[in-house]
Amino acid sequence: MRSVFFQRPLEYQIETSGEEWNQGGSLSGTLRVRNNGGDSLSTQAVQILLAYALKKELKDGKADAWQVRETLNFDLPELDAGAQHTAEWTLPLPSDCPLTDKSGTLFLLFGGTEVLENGGRIDLQVRLHPLLQSFLQTFTTQFKFLEKHRKHVKGWAEAKLNPPDTQEYSSLDHLLCHLRVREEQLEVRYFFKVKVFSREENYVKMRRKTRELEQSLSPEDYLQTGDFPNRNYFRERIDEALEIVRNSIL
């Protein structure tokens, strides 16, 4: 991906080596700064920021829309007229960074020292951490749940899952599964939305109740030889969590 930003007499061009990234991966690329003016310029301070923003807040022009996650600073040498300088850069993506959804995403901001107010930007396509992708695939392949959406919710990746149409899950309306990898721990929070029936006078009333469960999975358990996800272990822990719903039916 490539983007260009002009701030006379300077031209900033950033290029990334890729178009999509996973949580926990890294961004890398090149930054080129060119002096398009007729005079030499002294040392220039340049920044690259990794920042998150909600699309609506950007559209509304909110001054505090940006949440800066990482910062890279460069001091460029003196640039003669028509000269340019190129720098290589790398930025890590935290394992629990926001993934891209309809409401917001991470951006690369680049330019001078006032890059938040006046700079170039690239919106990044960030996907779920590979471990979390494997965890959710276990849900859908082994337990036949249907994934409806994924989004970023207050430091977690949220997946909405609908149960299969079976008697076993007849009282389960849906499940919100919050996931993240933090300090190598795979953390899961389950929010089961359960249908509860009660008899009141001459009719049956239905209401929805949320049942919650938390799990923390360590790399000694969720990884196999060669650092491959242990899908059998995922299946066991998911099955353990689903017992809450199965027991509520009984």
ZIJO-V798970 format. One record per helix or strand. SS is the DSSP state (hx for helix, st for strand). FROM is the first residue (numbers start at 1). TO is the last residue. Records with the same first field share a line. If there is no record, write none. Layout:
# ZIJO-V798970
SS: FROM-TO ; FROM-TO
This chain:
# ZIJO-V798970
st: 2-7 ; 10-16 ; 21-22 ; 26-35 ; 41-41 ; 44-54 ; 67-76 ; 79-79 ; 84-92 ; 104-111 ; 120-123 ; 126-127 ; 146-153 ; 156-162 ; 172-182 ; 185-200 ; 203-217 ; 223-223 ; 229-229
hx: 55-59 ; 130-142 ; 167-169 ; 219-222 ; 231-249
